[in-house]
């Protein structure tokens, strides 16, 4: 991963074979917005929350990463990445959902906005979802 840290935004270039969401968690940020992402992915696992569990969909072949967004929060003292994405398949079909895992195919370009003065914390709820809790300071 190549990282350029600007005054307000970090620009990331993930290389072929790197894994999402693990690569974002490795940044060590406990409070950040993932505001944009484009590129290509393969071995994609997406989820759709049906109210009880994630229904998983797999796409093995390379797809275009059309949109990636979400946040990095703290869960148990460690970074936790909660990401949603839209991908495009050959022929123009678009798919979207909660990112469970993926491998970068050739390249991915991602913008991350580190947050100061706001603490993002993930806590498991009775539903099974890890809900975002906010704190100032």
C-alpha positions as CSV (number, residue, x, y, z in Angstrom):
1,X,0.0,0.0,0.0
2,X,1.2,3.5,-0.9
3,X,-0.1,6.2,1.5
4,X,0.1,10.0,1.0
5,X,-1.0,11.9,4.1
6,X,-2.4,15.4,3.3
7,X,-3.4,18.0,5.8
8,X,-7.0,16.7,5.9
9,X,-7.2,13.6,3.7
10,X,-5.1,10.5,3.2
11,X,-4.9,9.1,-0.3
12,X,-4.2,5.3,-0.6
13,X,-3.1,3.2,-3.5
14,X,-3.6,-0.5,-2.8
15,X,-1.7,-2.9,-4.9
16,X,-2.6,-6.1,-6.6
17,X,-3.1,-8.9,-4.1
18,X,-3.8,-6.7,-1.0
19,X,-6.9,-7.5,1.0
20,X,-9.9,-5.4,2.0
21,X,-11.0,-4.5,4.6
22,X,-7.7,-5.6,6.3
23,X,-5.6,-3.1,4.5
24,X,-7.6,-0.2,5.9
25,X,-7.6,-1.6,9.4
26,X,-3.8,-1.7,9.1
27,X,-3.7,2.1,8.9
28,X,-4.3,2.1,12.7
29,X,-6.9,4.8,12.5
30,X,-9.6,4.5,15.2
31,X,-11.8,7.3,13.9
32,X,-12.0,8.0,10.1
33,X,-14.4,8.2,7.2
34,X,-13.8,6.2,4.0
35,X,-15.1,8.8,1.6
36,X,-14.3,7.3,-1.8
37,X,-12.8,4.3,-3.5
38,X,-12.4,3.1,-7.1
39,X,-10.4,0.5,-8.8
40,X,-10.7,-3.3,-9.3
41,X,-11.4,-6.2,-7.0
42,X,-11.5,-10.0,-7.3
43,X,-12.6,-12.8,-4.9
44,X,-15.3,-10.5,-3.6
45,X,-17.6,-11.5,-0.7
46,X,-20.5,-9.1,-0.1
47,X,-23.3,-9.3,2.4
48,X,-26.9,-8.2,2.7
49,X,-28.3,-8.0,6.2
50,X,-31.7,-9.7,6.3
51,X,-32.4,-8.7,9.9
52,X,-30.8,-11.7,11.4
53,X,-27.6,-12.4,9.5
54,X,-25.6,-11.5,6.4
55,X,-26.7,-13.3,3.3
56,X,-23.4,-13.7,1.4
57,X,-22.8,-13.3,-2.3
58,X,-19.5,-14.2,-3.9
59,X,-18.0,-12.9,-7.1
60,X,-14.7,-14.6,-8.0
61,X,-14.0,-12.8,-11.3
62,X,-12.5,-9.3,-11.5
63,X,-15.0,-6.5,-11.1
64,X,-14.7,-2.7,-11.3
65,X,-14.9,-1.0,-7.9
66,X,-17.3,1.8,-8.7
67,X,-17.9,3.2,-5.2
68,X,-16.5,2.4,-1.7
69,X,-17.5,4.2,1.5
70,X,-17.8,3.7,5.2
71,X,-15.8,4.3,8.3
72,X,-13.0,3.1,10.5
73,X,-14.0,2.9,14.2
74,X,-12.6,1.4,17.4
75,X,-13.8,-2.1,18.5
76,X,-12.1,-3.5,21.5
77,X,-9.1,-1.1,21.1
78,X,-8.5,-2.1,17.5
79,X,-9.5,-0.6,14.2
80,X,-12.7,-1.9,12.7
81,X,-13.6,-1.1,9.0
82,X,-17.3,-0.9,8.1
83,X,-17.5,-0.6,4.4
84,X,-20.2,-0.7,1.7
85,X,-19.5,-0.9,-2.0
86,X,-20.9,-0.9,-5.5
87,X,-19.1,-3.0,-8.2
88,X,-19.6,-3.4,-11.9
89,X,-19.4,-6.7,-13.7
90,X,-18.6,-7.2,-17.4
91,X,-21.6,-6.2,-19.4
92,X,-22.6,-3.4,-17.1
93,X,-24.4,-5.2,-14.3
94,X,-23.9,-3.4,-10.9
95,X,-24.0,-5.2,-7.5
96,X,-23.7,-3.7,-4.1
97,X,-23.7,-4.4,-0.4
98,X,-21.6,-4.7,2.8
99,X,-18.0,-5.6,2.1
100,X,-17.0,-8.8,3.8
101,X,-13.8,-9.4,2.0
102,X,-12.0,-8.8,-1.3
103,X,-8.6,-8.9,-3.0
104,X,-7.4,-5.9,-5.0
105,X,-7.1,-6.7,-8.7
106,X,-4.3,-4.5,-10.1
107,X,-5.1,-1.3,-8.3
108,X,-7.5,0.4,-5.9
109,X,-7.5,4.1,-5.0
110,X,-9.1,5.2,-1.7
111,X,-9.6,8.5,0.1
112,X,-9.7,8.4,3.9
113,X,-10.6,11.3,6.1
114,X,-9.1,11.0,9.6
115,X,-11.4,12.5,12.2
116,X,-10.2,14.6,15.2
117,X,-12.4,15.5,18.1
118,X,-14.8,12.6,17.3
119,X,-14.5,9.1,18.6
120,X,-16.2,6.3,16.6
121,X,-16.8,3.1,18.6
122,X,-18.4,-0.2,17.3
123,X,-20.4,-2.2,19.9
124,X,-22.3,-5.4,19.3
125,X,-26.1,-5.0,19.7
126,X,-28.6,-7.8,20.5
127,X,-29.5,-7.9,16.8
128,X,-26.0,-9.1,16.0
129,X,-25.0,-5.9,14.2
130,X,-22.0,-3.9,15.4
131,X,-23.6,-0.5,15.8
132,X,-21.7,2.8,15.7
133,X,-21.5,4.8,18.9
134,X,-20.3,8.4,18.8
135,X,-18.3,10.4,21.4
136,X,-16.9,13.9,21.2
137,X,-13.5,14.7,22.5
